[in-house]
């Protein structure tokens, strides 16, 4: 098990290296002179020469790649051109929101999608099944941003002055402040230290932060703001999970051991949930792992619709503003996160299905 | 000796193109309800695209100021449904530049279908060649090709497409190229899997024994086995490509105004969702219907052509 995990991590290294290489090449090919982009159009030749020398941009490309690798391995992503602040700090501010949003959407799609798929499979060809599958087909065909805008229209405008009203943008209402948990708990941490960054990271997940500090007002407000974006983001993964659950369950329900279980008089609920579902889980988990990519891509669109300052929106803005330290860092973090999430999925196979041998 | 390799291939070729096989396959496809529905919607869309100049009451890029007495972002007006006769008829209203939305939606079907077919066509051609080479020759070429594909797959596809477009510069053509590049790995994998499954079979060995060249074995003997999964994947891929292209256009990286592209139309009016919701609603529905058609058709094709991957679990 441990051996397999270690070997898989080693096998991921070439892919991670490839990701770094592609990001490096892409960031270096973004048109425009980095000196002029950072110091402004009026930068003189002398100033630009010094800038180029200082940033190692006069060195051969392979050497530049080496410097870039060294910096990234030591956790130094450089400084944002637009904000003149360390990229790591920006990442700590922005990533928690995207993770929170993505997790809620993922949980929503799993918690709703799996039962829908199971019911569809068990009651095959019933009206519930047909409705679920029609819904799932429409769900995967919907543009995320369109759904987001429509949800905002319905819940923020049409349902205004009703209890169902939901805010169309932002993370918290005006006047509501999320106090970081370390301040509530009276922990003294020096800014800019590793511990501080670590604490900040979790404190920036407002829902989690308000939960652990029992601040129900912030919790309610933050959750309310998260419902629409999470719904929009969850639709496609939900539809895919429901479809995969249904087809995987149908496959398993035809197996002999299911018939045996029924024949020995096991209750139908147990047959479905214990005998069938457990064995149908493998493809479902695989597809859930693959949805992380959809979630990250969807985050770019959802965050820009709902005015959320997360990684997705930041990355998009950075690309259009040619802020390549941010582009590089964010792309690397997202891609590596994706690789490792799928690694976790592979490892989870052993726990889900003991028949899977990892060698 | 030379006559032997000539005879055998022609016989097999005939088998592939035989009428009964085609008819059988078609019958199997049309037995699928989802393929039928998807196919009908698609035929409708293709007809709309072909007859766009006849169906559209206005030029999609024509600004109607001075032509008619209409204001910008007017709500839909259909005379049959009680809209006053003195108001000019615009069944889907007008947009922020006082253009007829209905005409733009109709012409948009041309753009979307073109996007779908051209990107997937390009990706299939490149992916097929890469998949064939890596599956057939194996060794280092396989390693290099498939590991590069792994790297491409490691990026969420829309993000990679955004990054590529930012390097190439915004525009429909570059967006198409970006989407095509990020979808290559899927086709390379599909073709490689098919190659690996048949490469050791007797008919391939027989072909080789008869002196067929590597390229002939690859393209004439092995490749047809990859057609069913390629067609299925390609159809579903068109749906994905149309969605991605619309997303890029929505973000301002794809088709540029005044091109009547649904994603661009949605993107340029997104801030008006509270005041003129029809300008956001209509292009979105158009995208959804088109993508749905390809998804349904793809699902149906999969169930008909590739029972192993069936969603029905049969």
Interface residues (C-beta under 8 A of the other chain):
Chain A: X14 X15 X18 X19 X21 X22 X23 X26 X29 X30 X31 X121 X137 X138 X140 X141 X142 X143 X144 X145 X146 X147 X149 X150 X152 X153 X156 X157 X243 X246 X247 X248 X249 X250 X251 X254 X292 X293 X294 X296 X297 X300 X301 X304 X305 X315 X316 X319 X320 X322 X327 X331 X334 X335 X338 X339
Chain B: X34 X147 X148 X150 X151 X152 X154 X155 X156 X157 X158 X159 X162 X163 X164 X166 X167 X169 X239 X243 X246 X247 X250 X251 X252 X253 X263 X266 X270 X273 X274 X277 X280 X281 X283 X284 X287 X288 X289 X291 X292 X295 X296 X299 X310 X311 X312 X313 X314
